[in-house]
Amino acid sequence: MLATANDFSFSGLNIPGNTSNKVGSNVTLVNVDKIPGLNTLGISLARIDFAPYGGLNPPHTHPRATEILVVLEGTLYVGFVTSNPNRLITKVLNAGDVFVFPIGLIHFQFNIGQTNAVAISGLSSQNPGVITTANAVFGSNPPINPDVLTKAFQVDKNVVNYLQKQISKLLLSSSNIPKFEAKDIHPSLINYNMQRARSLVAFVLLALSSSFASAFDPSPLQDFCVAIKDPKDGVFVNGKFCRDPMLATANDFSFSGLNIPGNTSNKVGSNVTLVNVDKIPGLNTLGISLARIDFAPYGGLNPPHTHPRATEILVVLEGTLYVGFVTSNPNRLITKVLNAGDVFVFPIGLIHFQFNIGQTNAVAISGLSSQNPGVITIANAVFGSNPPINPDVLTKAFQVDKNVVNYLQKQFWVNNH
């Protein structure tokens, strides 16, 4: 009864954003902080402005949202990288063209025209979050241990130090990332009175006592599931086709061999043995999987990566691991040293890693909240996608010389899964 039209409106998205920064773009996000009526409604909007040729919305992910973008003015080269294998899917868009970036996948938009470009994006969350890859990996606060990044990107520590300094400068000078201050927050979110607080408690209790799962689209069980008009041409469903329950056996729900150590003789010194729906078909629709992670002595690394569809909960069985994740904007690094028996959670879609700092092998078991969590190893996806991301995009995103990008793209990127 206290809601008004002001709770559902925002003015000013016709105003161009300031693109005079090192990446040449500006994102004006209209989420629940700007329109309180969006709360619980699962959507938000953004305007993206690009400077003439070279304006870049750098490689980033939205951990909680799929993005659908329409170009209003200009010409954009856009793309996203799938989870394992890291396939790059790109397209050139002109005014009126629409493109979809699936939830949790690394994606970008790059102005290849000679004029300003403008786009509007819808995002399937009231608070989609944004993790700009370069900023999160090389500009987190506090910084990720250089030993982790040296091994993850297969470069000399001097290169890592240089990249960390470059991204720090970029963060100090860039206005591309939306910055919210108290004045930006809608007054009705600040001026709560006791009556509204009581109403909120009542609403929460009502929500907890109700089931509203059927009101929303199903969660994705793979990177994407493209719709077709003729079912005869169907190859995939969202998940897997189901067997007649009367034909199910114990073998559909079991797997053997997770006691066997994985081979860590690779450049990153780790091995992930994933037990997902491909290994245990009975996991289909059940929303969980498991992995064993083996680490070589000091330096074994499960490099910075994301799971676009799963939160991970890890327990250390043997050894000592330095682990952490980077939050979405702002890019805060949260780390901890784990010993045998310690448990740690990596929230869905956030960049995270595990690094063996002990002198012996280390072993961990992870539970993941999806039958097919997906994995996007940052170095592999950004510098090792097939086909490669345009070097102009990466040069501007990481603020380095093109020779550095070419060197990184030529590296042999290890798949430790």
HUVENNOR-V966665 format. One record per residue. RES is the residue in one letter. PSI is psi in radians with two decimals (NA if undefined). OMEGA is omega as a letter, one per 20 degrees, with the letter a starting at -180 (NA if undefined). BURIAL is b if it has 16 or more other C-alpha atoms within 10 Angstrom, else e. Layout:
((RES;PSI;OMEGA;BURIAL) (RES;PSI;OMEGA;BURIAL))
This chain:
((M;-0.27;a;e) (L;-0.13;a;e) (A;2.53;r;e) (T;3.03;r;e) (A;-0.51;r;e) (N;-0.45;r;e) (D;-0.21;a;b) (F;0.33;a;e) (S;2.79;r;e) (F;2.48;r;e) (S;2.53;r;e) (G;0.04;a;e) (L;-0.04;r;e) (N;-0.14;a;e) (I;2.15;r;e) (P;2.46;r;e) (G;2.74;a;b) (N;1.99;a;b) (T;0.26;a;b) (S;1.11;r;b) (N;3.11;a;b) (K;-0.43;r;b) (V;-0.18;r;b) (G;0.65;r;b) (S;2.90;r;b) (N;2.30;r;b) (V;2.13;r;b) (T;1.85;a;b) (L;2.27;r;b) (V;1.63;a;b) (N;-2.81;a;b) (V;-0.38;r;b) (D;-0.45;r;b) (K;-0.59;r;b) (I;1.64;a;b) (P;-0.42;r;b) (G;-0.22;r;b) (L;-0.25;a;b) (N;2.20;a;b) (T;-0.05;a;e) (L;-0.14;r;e) (G;0.59;r;b) (I;2.69;r;b) (S;3.10;a;b) (L;2.67;r;b) (A;2.54;r;b) (R;2.35;r;b) (I;2.12;r;b) (D;2.45;a;b) (F;2.33;r;b) (A;2.79;r;b) (P;2.94;a;b) (Y;2.02;r;b) (G;-0.20;r;b) (G;2.18;a;b) (L;2.24;r;b) (N;1.74;a;b) (P;2.85;a;b) (P;2.21;a;b) (H;2.98;r;b) (T;2.77;r;b) (H;1.88;a;b) (P;-0.30;a;b) (R;0.25;a;b) (A;2.50;r;b) (T;2.54;a;b) (E;2.34;r;b) (I;2.13;a;b) (L;2.41;r;b) (V;2.34;r;b) (V;2.19;r;b) (L;-0.70;a;b) (E;2.53;r;b) (G;-2.98;a;b) (T;2.14;a;b) (L;2.40;r;b) (Y;2.05;a;b) (V;2.80;r;b) (G;2.91;r;b) (F;2.79;a;b) (V;2.21;a;b) (T;2.82;r;b) (S;3.07;a;b) (N;2.03;j;b) (P;2.72;a;b) (N;1.42;a;b) (R;2.25;r;b) (L;2.20;r;b) (I;2.05;a;b) (T;2.85;r;b) (K;2.60;r;e) (V;2.20;a;e) (L;2.46;r;b) (N;3.09;a;b) (A;2.26;r;e) (G;-0.24;r;e) (D;2.58;a;e) (V;2.50;r;e) (F;2.57;a;b) (V;2.35;r;b) (F;1.87;a;b) (P;2.63;a;b) (I;2.31;r;b) (G;-0.11;a;b) (L;2.55;r;b) (I;2.28;a;b) (H;2.94;a;b) (F;2.86;r;b) (Q;2.37;a;b) (F;2.17;a;b) (N;1.97;r;b) (I;0.14;r;b) (G;2.96;a;b) (Q;0.04;r;e) (T;3.00;r;e) (N;2.66;r;b) (A;2.60;a;b) (V;2.41;r;b) (A;2.71;r;b) (I;2.33;r;b) (S;2.37;r;b) (G;2.46;a;b) (L;2.37;a;b) (S;0.76;r;b) (S;2.57;r;b) (Q;-0.34;r;b) (N;1.35;a;b) (P;-0.43;a;b) (G;2.69;r;b) (V;2.31;r;b) (I;1.74;r;b) (T;2.10;a;b) (T;-0.91;a;b) (A;-0.77;a;b) (N;-0.77;a;b) (A;-0.70;a;b) (V;-0.76;a;b) (F;-0.08;a;b) (G;0.31;a;b) (S;2.83;r;b) (N;1.96;i;b) (P;2.94;a;e) (P;2.63;r;b) (I;2.46;r;b) (N;2.17;a;e) (P;-0.52;r;b) (D;-0.63;r;e) (V;-0.83;a;b) (L;-0.60;r;b) (T;-0.79;a;b) (K;-0.66;a;b) (A;-0.71;a;b) (F;0.02;r;b) (Q;0.84;r;b) (V;2.91;r;e) (D;2.63;a;e) (K;-0.48;r;b) (N;-0.62;r;e) (V;-0.75;r;b) (V;-0.80;r;b) (N;-0.71;r;e) (Y;-0.81;a;e) (L;-0.71;r;b) (Q;-0.65;r;b) (K;-0.68;a;e) (Q;-0.79;a;b) (I;-0.58;r;b) (S;-0.73;r;b) (K;-0.72;a;e) (L;-0.76;a;b) (L;-0.62;r;b) (L;-0.52;a;e) (S;-0.27;a;e) (S;2.43;r;b) (S;0.23;a;b) (N;-0.60;a;b) (I;2.23;r;b) (P;2.32;r;e) (K;2.15;a;e) (F;2.25;r;e) (E;3.01;a;e) (A;-0.63;a;e) (K;-0.34;a;e) (D;-0.30;a;e) (I;2.37;a;e) (H;2.38;a;b) (P;-0.59;a;e) (S;-0.24;r;e) (L;-0.25;a;e) (I;-0.76;a;e) (N;0.96;r;e) (Y;2.46;r;e) (N;3.05;a;e) (M;-0.60;r;e) (Q;-0.76;r;e) (R;-0.68;r;e) (A;-0.76;r;e) (R;-0.66;r;e) (S;-0.66;r;e) (L;-0.77;r;e) (V;-0.78;r;e) (A;-0.72;a;e) (F;-0.75;a;e) (V;-0.77;r;e) (L;-0.69;r;e) (L;-0.74;a;e) (A;-0.70;a;e) (L;-0.46;a;e) (S;-0.02;a;e) (S;2.69;r;e) (S;2.09;a;e) (F;0.36;a;e) (A;-0.61;a;e) (S;-0.13;a;e) (A;-0.17;a;e) (F;2.80;r;e) (D;2.66;r;e) (P;2.62;r;e) (S;2.49;r;e) (P;2.49;r;b) (L;0.11;r;b) (Q;3.11;a;b) (D;-0.76;r;b) (F;2.87;r;e) (C;1.58;a;e) (V;2.24;a;e) (A;2.60;r;e) (I;2.71;a;e) (K;-0.58;a;e) (D;1.93;a;e) (P;-0.32;r;e) (K;-0.40;a;e) (D;0.05;a;e) (G;2.39;r;e) (V;-0.74;a;e) (F;2.70;r;e) (V;3.09;r;e) (N;1.53;a;b) (G;-2.40;a;b) (K;2.75;r;b) (F;2.62;a;e) (C;2.39;r;e) (R;2.67;r;e) (D;2.14;a;e) (P;-0.50;a;e) (M;-0.25;a;e) (L;-0.06;a;e) (A;2.53;r;e) (T;3.03;r;e) (A;-0.52;r;e) (N;-0.43;r;e) (D;-0.19;a;e) (F;0.30;a;e) (S;2.80;r;e) (F;2.49;r;e) (S;2.54;r;e) (G;0.06;a;e) (L;-0.05;r;e) (N;-0.14;a;e) (I;2.16;a;e) (P;2.48;r;e) (G;2.74;a;b) (N;2.00;a;e) (T;0.24;a;b) (S;1.14;r;e) (N;3.12;a;e) (K;-0.48;a;b) (V;-0.17;r;b) (G;0.64;r;b) (S;2.87;r;b) (N;2.29;r;b) (V;2.13;r;b) (T;1.85;a;b) (L;2.27;r;b) (V;1.63;a;b) (N;-2.81;a;b) (V;-0.39;r;b) (D;-0.44;r;e) (K;-0.60;r;e) (I;1.64;a;b) (P;-0.43;r;b) (G;-0.21;r;b) (L;-0.24;a;b) (N;2.19;a;b) (T;-0.05;a;b) (L;-0.13;r;e) (G;0.55;r;b) (I;2.69;r;b) (S;3.11;a;b) (L;2.66;r;b) (A;2.54;r;b) (R;2.34;r;b) (I;2.13;r;b) (D;2.45;a;b) (F;2.33;r;b) (A;2.79;r;b) (P;2.92;a;b) (Y;1.97;r;b) (G;-0.20;r;b) (G;2.18;a;b) (L;2.24;r;b) (N;1.74;a;b) (P;2.85;a;b) (P;2.21;a;b) (H;2.97;r;b) (T;2.78;r;b) (H;1.88;a;b) (P;-0.29;a;b) (R;0.24;a;b) (A;2.50;r;b) (T;2.52;a;b) (E;2.36;r;b) (I;2.14;a;b) (L;2.43;r;b) (V;2.34;r;b) (V;2.19;r;b) (L;-0.69;a;b) (E;2.54;r;b) (G;-2.94;a;b) (T;2.13;a;b) (L;2.40;r;b) (Y;2.05;a;b) (V;2.79;r;b) (G;2.91;r;b) (F;2.78;a;b) (V;2.22;a;b) (T;2.81;r;b) (S;3.08;a;b) (N;2.02;j;b) (P;2.75;a;b) (N;1.40;a;b) (R;2.25;r;b) (L;2.20;r;b) (I;2.05;a;b) (T;2.85;r;b) (K;2.60;r;e) (V;2.20;a;e) (L;2.45;r;b) (N;3.08;a;b) (A;2.27;r;e) (G;-0.24;r;e) (D;2.57;a;e) (V;2.50;r;e) (F;2.56;a;b) (V;2.35;r;b) (F;1.88;a;b) (P;2.64;a;b) (I;2.32;r;b) (G;-0.11;a;b) (L;2.54;r;b) (I;2.27;a;b) (H;2.95;a;b) (F;2.86;r;b) (Q;2.37;a;b) (F;2.17;a;b) (N;1.97;r;b) (I;0.13;r;b) (G;2.97;a;b) (Q;0.04;a;e) (T;3.00;r;e) (N;2.68;r;b) (A;2.61;a;b) (V;2.40;r;b) (A;2.71;r;b) (I;2.33;r;b) (S;2.40;r;b) (G;2.45;a;b) (L;2.37;a;b) (S;0.78;r;b) (S;2.57;r;b) (Q;-0.32;r;b) (N;1.37;a;b) (P;-0.44;a;b) (G;2.68;r;b) (V;2.31;r;b) (I;1.74;r;b) (T;2.11;a;b) (I;-0.89;a;b) (A;-0.79;a;b) (N;-0.78;a;b) (A;-0.71;a;b) (V;-0.74;a;b) (F;-0.14;a;b) (G;0.33;a;b) (S;2.83;r;b) (N;1.96;i;b) (P;2.95;a;e) (P;2.64;r;b) (I;2.46;r;b) (N;2.16;a;e) (P;-0.50;r;b) (D;-0.63;r;e) (V;-0.84;a;b) (L;-0.60;r;b) (T;-0.77;r;b) (K;-0.67;a;b) (A;-0.69;a;b) (F;-0.02;r;b) (Q;0.85;r;b) (V;2.94;r;e) (D;2.64;a;e) (K;-0.46;r;b) (N;-0.64;r;e) (V;-0.77;r;e) (V;-0.79;r;b) (N;-0.71;r;e) (Y;-0.81;a;e) (L;-0.66;a;b) (Q;-0.39;r;b) (K;-0.21;a;e) (Q;2.66;r;e) (F;1.92;a;e) (W;2.23;a;b) (V;2.32;r;b) (N;1.86;a;e) (N;0.22;r;b) (H;NA;NA;e))
